[in-house]
Amino acid sequence: MDSQRPRQVAGSTEVRPVVAFQDVSKWYGNVIGINKLTLRIPAGVTGLLGPNGAGKSTLLQLATGQLYPSQGTVEVLGRQVWNNASLNCLIGLCPEQDAFYEWMTGWDFVHTSARLGGLGRTAARQAAGRALEAVGMTKHKGRVVRGYSKGMRQRTKLAQALVHDPQVLFLDEPLTGTDPVARRDLMDIIQRLASEGKSVLVSSHVLHEVQTLTPRIVLLNHGRLVAEGQVREIRDLIDKHPHHIVLICDEYRKLAARLLAWEDVEGVKVMANEKGLMVETRSPDAFYARLPELSLSGATTIKEVYSDDDNLEAVFKYLVNK
């Protein structure tokens, strides 16, 4: 396959796109963030996959009007994005980076976001209550943000993206650093939003996360479109390679003993400095599916789960060089 051309993994019927990139490039001096990208994203949930540095965040910032394209055009809901304030009420962004006023409560943060989004006092109070309830943060809304766990911070960021009831949501690595229970809950929330008619573009560098949310994916690498379409073909490729999943847990040695009894675990490496384990498995679906129950059992509390980029890199090399 020509490495300069995007690969179509699985065809789809032409539909009016919710997000449209036409020959878009974005560079920062000599660094290219997005390179000649033409892409049509339909309604529904679409997964944006790529290793760190692939251009996912740049793409989302272009789609939400935070960056101006060096060349090409970006449209959302048929409207030009750049310098179009009227579009802000129709889109919501959950950024990868935390950008809280740490002294605020969760309620203050989401309510303020609603007011900045143009809602009146009464409407903003009602909208903040609905958004916090939707993400499961009502009982924690009075706590100061600096005391929130990673999962609570992610939920609160999602609430501010939802508070003005946008049509299109852009979620940048929303599951990063969360524990298994919070990860499952956030996935449920995203799927519920889709069932309510929202269009969602969610980025991740973990294929399993995206496949749980949607079969439709877009793969980026070095700012270029590598593949788009249905996830099954990509998954068939990636499953040829062992998966390395890192679990952070205070009682990591006790956890290692439990995991070694699982048939789909091929190896466990202790990471003492990080108080964690690196688990190797060729059955990631089954492995991930059991983690929430394991964490909820109380026997072992898993604080964080993440996957290395090695698996995606292998697939990207396969696709680009084929």
PyMOL commands that set and color helices and strands:
alter all, ss='L'
color gray80, all
select helices_A, chain A and resi 56-63+85-90+106-116+121-134+138-140+145-147+150-162+180-195+207-213+231-238+252-259+272-274+284-296+310-321
alter helices_A, ss='H'
color red, helices_A
select strands_A, chain A and resi 7-8+19-28+31-41+45-49+71-76+79-80+91-94+168-172+199-204+216-221+224-230+243-248+265-271+276-281+304-307
alter strands_A, ss='S'
color yellow, strands_A
deselect
rebuild
show_as cartoon
